[in-house]
Amino acid sequence: MSACLAELGVTACEWCRGEDIVTRAGPERAEAKLCRHLDACPTCRGTGFLRTRDANGYEVMGSCARGGIVRRVARFNEMALPARFHDVRLASYEARGGPQNNQRQMRAIVEALRDRLIDAQRPDGAIEPGIRGLGLSGTPGVGKTHLLCALARELTIDYGMVVRYADFSNLLWDLKSRFEQGSGEASLLAPLIDADVLVLDEVGKGKASEWDISIIDALVAGRYNRRKTIVFATNYAFAETAGGVDMNRAASGARSGGGLSHLETLKDRVHDRVFSRLCEMCELVTVIGPDQRKASLPDAARGAR
């Protein structure tokens, strides 16, 4: 239960479920706002500030617990989470069973990273550098984006961390649009490099042109030099195994009718320098399981080509 709910003498809130913050799907991105129960806060009357007196009797301005909530709302809105994933939780990640699947272990792995980041959070809210991140590889539909967005949501809503989310293909599109408008890359890349945690989805997607590689290189190198945490997802296998390509990718290629010789790895897509740094910065895990999107379709639609 939140501090403001306790001050109001309320045990639960039907709108925010005790988070003090309500999120919704905006036109393009997830949006957050203060829960309506905070307007009745008896301490600050909804302003987020308190008038108190110091030891000398002078009136000074302080912060109510609501002030910290206002900052968390701002940080959530700056994060640029996709609208569809505004309300996802790690607890709501749906794992599919099966002897060959490891989706049930994925939530525990992401939760362990969350706990390491929480333990590394300083009193000022910033994260101590050097926390190793996480890379998730897997075929479409196994829940990689859900896990990334749920982690990002909890870090901002619950702990006020500075997190940035970016879909790599959309990031490239935004950069090209800004370049055409006369803006440089730095204004868009700097917040991603400086954030406490960068959540990067769809790594390796795109044409893998020289310019595309230069952008991912700039992001990874910038955070590598600052020892900042990256969490990312990709549809590409991390590397070839001793017995051939990663079996999760092989299964995907077989289902889609593509030959195994056409399967690229993430190392192929981002080149040696970037991949080497990602290996050092992140624990790399392959998510193996069925396409959860297809699982909700009727049998006839699921088998249609």
Secondary structure, DSSP 8 states (H G I E B T S, - for coil): --HHHHHHT-S--TTTTTSSEEEEE-SSBEEEEE-GGGGG-TTTTTSSEEEEE-TTS-EEEEE-HHHHHHHHHHHHHHH--BGGGTT--GGG------TT--HHHHHHHHHHHHHHHHHTB-TTS-B-TT--EEEEE--TTSSHHHHHHHHHHHHHHTT---EEEEEHHHHHHHHHHHHHTT--SHHHHHHHHHSSEEEEESTT-S---HHHHHHHHHHHHHHHHHT-EEEEEESSBSS-BTTBS-HHHHHHHHHHT--GGG--BHHHHHHHHHHHHHHHHEEEEE-----HHHHTS-HHHHH--
